[in-house]
Amino acid sequence: MKAIIISQPGGPEVLQIEERPMPQPAANQVLIKVYAAGINRPDVFQRKGNYPPPAWAPQDIPGLEVAGIIEQVGHDVADWKKGDAVCALLPGGGYADYAVAQAGHCLPVPGGFDFVQAASLPETVFTVWHNAFQRGGLKSGDNFLVHGGTSGIGITAIQLAKAWGAKVFATAGSEEKCSACVTLGADICINYKTDDFEEKLKNEGIDVILDMVGGDYIPKNIRLLREDGRLVFINTMKGGKLEGTEVDFGMIMKKRLTITGSTLRNRSDEFKTALAKEIRANVWPIIESGDFKTVIAAQFPLNEASKAQALMETSGHIGKIVLVNDWES
């Protein structure tokens, strides 16, 4: 099979296409014929040598989410069969013709969705559900802020939070991006390049913040939170350490704030299986209702993965970038 491999740490050009042996599913796994694979920022970090995969994952083939057709099932798999259309969360290996997934980490392709749309879901939906809803305790009536509103995480968080009855705020880096956030359901989006989001939202008060930025956003987030507010980190793109500023821990105690965060890739198979069951029960009905919209910024053939990752690094896109395998040609 064809696979995109990281030949060495470096820029997008280190992504090379190679022939690799067909992976074989273990007893509780399925083999998926990959029609589409989502591109995520952790793929870029892995390519640069900054985000090694877990020991049990493919070490040089990136890709955390795919959609396609089940080709083979392990002998302990009862919920899926050959020919089922699924999307799946992976620890790696998605940039390939075929990929192995834990059976419990698969979800059916939502009704009315094609493979490209379905491939844009697993990584972001799993991340948002666990962090905003489980860890952040987001509920109807809360004020919710997500940074990076037009990222894959952002477009998912805005729509799910709105569907859950929250008032939704977002930040983004242009007026075009802010307009897209509002179209998706954000009540207010702040262009962080022209306005200070803390100043704009200080009279609102926020209950839950989903932050992928870190750095100098951290004290601003803490000041914005209401009593019993929750700040949840899923990345720290501006750094996890504060240079030249301080966090007021007295304010954290006075407001009884919860500061937490998580990474998903290294969590156990059992955890992800339980998470998938919650998502199928709570999120899939929203997605299949027609109220949830996927936003696909660009599609690239598998052999142009380097171009896809280069686009991601510009941060100029709105929505998800997806690799496509044209099995019909």
Secondary structure, DSSP 8 states (H G I E B T S, - for coil): -EEEEE-SSSSGGGEEEEE-------TTEEEEEEEEEEE-HHHHHHHTTSS---TTS-SS---SEEEEEEEEE-TT--S--TT-EEEEE-SS--SBSEEEEEGGGEEE--TT--HHHHHTSHHHHHHHIIIIIIIS---TT-EEEESSTTSHHHHHHHHHHHHTT-EEEEEESSHHHHHHHHHHT-SEEEETTTS-HHHHHTTT-EEEEEES--TTHHHHHHHHEEEEEEEEES--TT-SS-SS----HHHHHHHT-EEEE--STTS-HHHHHHHHHHHHHHTHHHHHTT-----EEEEEEGGGHHHHHHHHHHT---SEEEEE--TT-
